[in-house]
Amino acid sequence: MNAVTHRDYAFSGDYVRVSMYDDRLEIQSPGRLPNIVTLDNMRSTRYSRNPRIARTLVEFGWVRELNEGVKRIYSEMQALFLNDPKFSEPNSAAVRMVLENSITSHVLRRSESMQDRVGDAYGSLGEYELAAVQWIYGKGKITTRELSSLIGKGLTLSSKTLRGLAAKGILEWHGNSKNDPSQFYSLPK
């Protein structure tokens, strides 16, 4: 959406190009960066080359607000534990953005982030405990039934695993009683 919104429509005969590769997505938009925007300040500088197009996309609900595009790209890449986007002006007539999608890098960053969140106990987690923590890290919470389905074991073992993680202080239990059907576990805040 950002490329369509901010491309230089004076370049006729050219179009926004999206190229998908195994390890990255490249988007190239015709025209140089607009006005006062540079590769160094584009994350913080607001300028709309095509304000009517930008306003129309906001009105249609295709973008949330003006001046969110680049910030949102950075935050979503960080949320997925991926490298920051790389912007360039390869031929002084286009802007290229490269979004890397290295699954190895993603897994390593996610693991490091979970280790930071859980602490020293992370290295001593068993297979089922690790599965529970990984699920919670991605989904925000887990129930006994979800863990049972995830690990392919019974509700008793899943309940024992989650209670054990709560006893170690790794997870927090949420519920009104032991038999509360809506009880769940999450990482402490």
Residue pairs with C-beta under 8 A, 6 or more apart in sequence:
1 57
1 62
1 63
1 69
2 69
2 70
2 73
3 16
3 27
3 28
3 29
3 95
3 97
4 16
4 29
4 53
5 48
5 50
5 53
5 54
5 57
5 63
5 69
6 29
6 34
6 48
6 49
6 50
6 54
6 69
6 95
7 16
7 29
7 30
7 31
7 49
7 50
8 29
8 30
8 31
8 32
8 34
8 49
9 31
9 50
10 31
11 30
11 31
11 93
14 30
14 94
15 30
16 27
16 28
16 29
16 30
17 26
17 27
17 28
18 25
18 26
18 27
19 25
19 26
19 27
19 28
23 100
23 101
23 102
24 98
24 99
24 100
24 101
25 98
25 99
25 101
26 96
26 97
26 98
26 99
27 96
27 97
27 99
28 90
28 94
28 95
28 96
28 97
29 94
29 95
29 96
30 93
30 94
31 49
31 93
31 94
31 95
32 89
32 92
32 93
32 94
32 95
33 39
33 42
33 89
33 95
34 47
34 48
34 49
35 47
35 49
36 45
36 47
37 45
37 47
38 45
39 87
39 88
39 89
42 70
42 87
43 70
43 71
43 74
46 66
46 67
48 54
48 66
54 63
54 66
55 66
57 63
58 64
58 65
58 66
63 69
64 72
73 85
73 97
73 99
74 84
74 85
77 83
77 84
77 85
77 99
78 84
80 106
81 105
81 106
81 109
81 110
81 113
82 99
82 100
82 101
82 102
82 105
82 106
82 109
83 100
83 102
83 105
85 97
85 98
85 99
86 97
86 98
86 100
87 95
87 96
87 97
87 98
88 95
88 96
88 98
89 95
89 96
90 96
110 137
113 137
114 122
114 133
114 134
114 137
115 122
115 123
117 137
117 187
118 125
118 133
118 170
118 187
119 170
121 168
121 170
122 133
125 133
125 170
126 161
127 151
128 147
128 151
128 153
128 157
128 158
128 161
129 161
129 164
129 165
129 170
131 147
131 150
131 151
132 142
132 147
132 150
132 161
132 162
132 165
132 171
132 185
133 165
133 170
133 171
133 187
135 142
135 146
135 147
135 150
136 142
136 171
136 185
136 186
136 187
137 187
140 186
141 174
141 184
141 185
141 186
142 150
142 162
142 184
142 185
142 186
143 183
143 184
143 185
144 155
144 158
144 159
144 162
144 183
145 155
145 158
147 158
147 161
147 162
148 154
148 155
148 157
148 158
151 157
151 158
162 171
162 173
162 185
163 173
165 171
165 185
166 172
166 173
166 185
169 188
170 187
170 188
171 185
171 186
171 187
171 188
172 185
172 186
172 187
172 188
172 189
173 183
173 185
174 183
174 184
174 185
174 186
175 182
175 183
175 184
176 183
